[in-house]
Amino acid sequence: MEKLSIVKIGGNIIEDEASLTGFLKLFSNLKGHKILVHGGGKRATHIASKLGIASKMVNGRRITDAETLEVITMVYGGLVNKNVVAKLQALNTNAIGLTGADINSITSEKRPVKEVDFGFVGDVKQVAHNAIDKLIKADFTPVFCAITHDGNGQLLNTNADTITSQVAVGMSNLYETSIYYCFELNGVLKDINDKNSVIKHIDTSLYKELLEQGIIADGMLPKLENCFDALNNGVKSINMGNTSMLTQENDNFTTITL
Amino acid sequence: MEKLSIVKIGGNIIEDEASLTGFLKLFSNLKGHKILVHGGGKRATHIASKLGIASKMVNGRRITDAETLEVITMVYGGLVNKNVVAKLQALNTNAIGLTGADINSITSEKRPVKEVDFGFVGDVKQVAHNAIDKLIKADFTPVFCAITHDGNGQLLNTNADTITSQVAVGMSNLYETSIYYCFELNGVLKDINDKNSVIKHIDTSLYKELLEQGIIADGMLPKLENCFDALNNGVKSINMGNTSMLTQENDNFTTITL
């Protein structure tokens, strides 16, 4: 099986021109087949507020009403995605920007209304790995933004981490897949106050130990749960750290395997 | 040679939900290989004004400054393009939304500053017909918005009619191409005051006659000049009329050939 890297960057890299340019160079230099997934974050909030649309949050989570979905479609699918694609082309990476609607690549289901109505938010139902593979086989590099569709004409806002893991799971039917989650930390930390206390390798048994010791907590809990879910569904390895983990020189990041 | 239809719709169809839905059904039913090109028009002006960006016009032409380019990228590349793609998917057309930056499909050159500085406006330099053909061969239907790139990371605003004719010329290397320009009239009219005075067929000699008689004037002049330019560069036929020309039943539109 050939290898495929799925790299995710968050809003903090997107926001900052110098960070984005630096990252895109590393991504372009990454050997082999690859897919990029990006969030959009604050840019959408900023433009929404300029348009007089208030960000609605419930329990720290954004509610995507019709107006907010329009802004997300403009910012994630247009402004951010197309600028990333243009910058990658300048670095000789033959990028193609996608939402889940394009080539019907990611179908999702509008989240059912329970205590909270999240609005136009989609939970991933299906990844069209064969369609995505046609792009890869044509030597194009897919660049996904955090938008999916329901197959009936409705775009839906979907978490970029989830898109990353679901696309990786889907592509595991055809490739040996590795995920690279780029974030602000150097990796999963043993001591949250010591940024150099990176745990270099986590497997299932260490994961259980760390959970019991309470070392994995707060925001890291759902992230790692998501990781082991992906690993249990065919993803070979998951890497977490800052963008320099994409270089060969830096081995100070966390690799997670079963 | 296989046939390929390149269909262009303008802002007036995009603006109106019912017109757009009706058109997309016709487009979906169109047999054979096809490409859609769309403008964006008033939606961009509307959102720009909401964001406090004034539309700058010189001699009736929009000046694309950096802020305006951002809005165009959001509206054409995001909001309009991705909603069209999602709607086409619901009609079982496996659409893929593109700017000229995606798969490096349309490279352009920033228009040189002469009497007027048009800003971030690009004149088409090259169409990557082989790259676009990889999508067609994969059974995807390209949907282009009116944005190109310079290959150095800069997106550029480009007239949708020009994108249509240039893509058609490029694809003529591989296909027998026909353009369908959908607009508000039934076709090229003999008498501008009689909407049913459609000239059904224009060839080179009739074109010269019509020019001499002053029947082709104003806005139609550059449109037809553009058409004959495309025909002289490999496009087989060009059709102008309202969207119903895409059906078999209606033959009341203008077909232009050499």
Chai-1 contact restraints between the chains, C-beta under 6 A:
chainA,res_idxA,chainB,res_idxB,connection_type,confidence,min_distance_angstrom,max_distance_angstrom,comment,restraint_id
A,K50,B,L51,contact,1.0,0.0,6.0,A-B,restraint_1
A,L51,B,K50,contact,1.0,0.0,6.0,A-B,restraint_2
A,T73,B,G78,contact,1.0,0.0,6.0,A-B,restraint_3
A,T73,B,L79,contact,1.0,0.0,6.0,A-B,restraint_4
A,T73,B,K82,contact,1.0,0.0,6.0,A-B,restraint_5
A,M74,B,M74,contact,1.0,0.0,6.0,A-B,restraint_6
A,M74,B,G78,contact,1.0,0.0,6.0,A-B,restraint_7
A,M74,B,L79,contact,1.0,0.0,6.0,A-B,restraint_8
A,G77,B,G78,contact,1.0,0.0,6.0,A-B,restraint_9
A,G77,B,K82,contact,1.0,0.0,6.0,A-B,restraint_10
A,G78,B,T73,contact,1.0,0.0,6.0,A-B,restraint_11
A,G78,B,M74,contact,1.0,0.0,6.0,A-B,restraint_12
A,G78,B,G77,contact,1.0,0.0,6.0,A-B,restraint_13
A,G78,B,G78,contact,1.0,0.0,6.0,A-B,restraint_14
A,L79,B,T73,contact,1.0,0.0,6.0,A-B,restraint_15
A,L79,B,M74,contact,1.0,0.0,6.0,A-B,restraint_16
A,K82,B,T73,contact,1.0,0.0,6.0,A-B,restraint_17
A,K82,B,G77,contact,1.0,0.0,6.0,A-B,restraint_18
A,K82,B,T99,contact,1.0,0.0,6.0,A-B,restraint_19
A,V85,B,A101,contact,1.0,0.0,6.0,A-B,restraint_20
A,V85,B,D102,contact,1.0,0.0,6.0,A-B,restraint_21
A,A86,B,A101,contact,1.0,0.0,6.0,A-B,restraint_22
A,A86,B,H149,contact,1.0,0.0,6.0,A-B,restraint_23
A,A86,B,G153,contact,1.0,0.0,6.0,A-B,restraint_24
A,A86,B,L155,contact,1.0,0.0,6.0,A-B,restraint_25
A,K87,B,G153,contact,1.0,0.0,6.0,A-B,restraint_26
A,Q89,B,A101,contact,1.0,0.0,6.0,A-B,restraint_27
A,Q89,B,N104,contact,1.0,0.0,6.0,A-B,restraint_28
A,A90,B,N152,contact,1.0,0.0,6.0,A-B,restraint_29
A,A90,B,G153,contact,1.0,0.0,6.0,A-B,restraint_30
A,N94,B,N104,contact,1.0,0.0,6.0,A-B,restraint_31
A,I96,B,D102,contact,1.0,0.0,6.0,A-B,restraint_32
A,I96,B,I103,contact,1.0,0.0,6.0,A-B,restraint_33
A,G97,B,D102,contact,1.0,0.0,6.0,A-B,restraint_34
A,T99,B,K82,contact,1.0,0.0,6.0,A-B,restraint_35
A,A101,B,V85,contact,1.0,0.0,6.0,A-B,restraint_36
A,A101,B,A86,contact,1.0,0.0,6.0,A-B,restraint_37
A,A101,B,Q89,contact,1.0,0.0,6.0,A-B,restraint_38
A,D102,B,V85,contact,1.0,0.0,6.0,A-B,restraint_39
A,D102,B,I96,contact,1.0,0.0,6.0,A-B,restraint_40
A,D102,B,G97,contact,1.0,0.0,6.0,A-B,restraint_41
A,I103,B,I96,contact,1.0,0.0,6.0,A-B,restraint_42
A,I103,B,F140,contact,1.0,0.0,6.0,A-B,restraint_43
A,N104,B,Q89,contact,1.0,0.0,6.0,A-B,restraint_44
A,N104,B,N94,contact,1.0,0.0,6.0,A-B,restraint_45
A,K134,B,A138,contact,1.0,0.0,6.0,A-B,restraint_46
A,A138,B,K134,contact,1.0,0.0,6.0,A-B,restraint_47
A,F140,B,I103,contact,1.0,0.0,6.0,A-B,restraint_48
A,H149,B,A86,contact,1.0,0.0,6.0,A-B,restraint_49
A,N152,B,A90,contact,1.0,0.0,6.0,A-B,restraint_50
A,G153,B,A86,contact,1.0,0.0,6.0,A-B,restraint_51
A,G153,B,K87,contact,1.0,0.0,6.0,A-B,restraint_52
A,G153,B,A90,contact,1.0,0.0,6.0,A-B,restraint_53
A,L155,B,A86,contact,1.0,0.0,6.0,A-B,restraint_54
